[in-house]
Amino acid sequence: MNYKIIEINNDKIAIASDDVQIKSPGEMLDLAGTIDYQDGCNKLIMKKEMFPQEFYWLSTGFAGEVLQKMVNYGKKVAVVGDFSEYSTPSFDAFLIECNRGKSFFFVESMDIAKEKLAN
């Protein structure tokens, strides 16, 4: 899978390239494992389009499973995009809870993603 590594305050962050597509929680784990194994990096920035629509439908369990795997393996992820098209009371609550945490963030810009992961 393609990605590039940037450093902010001596902290490595991987940025997934635009051609990355995550179709299952296992593929997400593979990507996270690859950046860790190859570059010693446990932080990742992705664009919302890298996930299929089902990821954003909470009833599928896809997002919850990805989130749980990343937390279990000590990874930090920021997903960048406009999530307003998925706005429902449950999805909005999910975003708020994720963004209050320390592992998985849904943000509107690359700059905010870098800021969240650099801490």
Phi, psi and omega in degrees: 000148185263138177197166172233155180253132171242162176236132175232118182053047181062022179246124181278135175228128176269140175242116181292139179286161186299339182275357179289131176229124181256111184255355180203159176302327178297322178293325177294317179296321177300315180297313180298319178294322180296313181293329178289311184294315185279329187231002180062037185243134180240017180234139188218135173249133180225159174266150183301330182291350180284346178253146176288165179308322183301333178301322185273355174266102188301334181295341179283338182081356182301307182298318180297321179291319177297313180302313181297318179297318181294319178295314181301324183263010175070031179261150175243132184228138171238128177253126186255132175163183175259114185259010184297333180293343180259007187299115171219162178304319182288320179292319178299319177295321177300314179298316180300314180296317178299314184288344173280338184280197184234008187237324188223124186232146172244113187230163185267351181213159178297323180297318179293321178301314179298318180297315180297320185277338181282353180268000000 
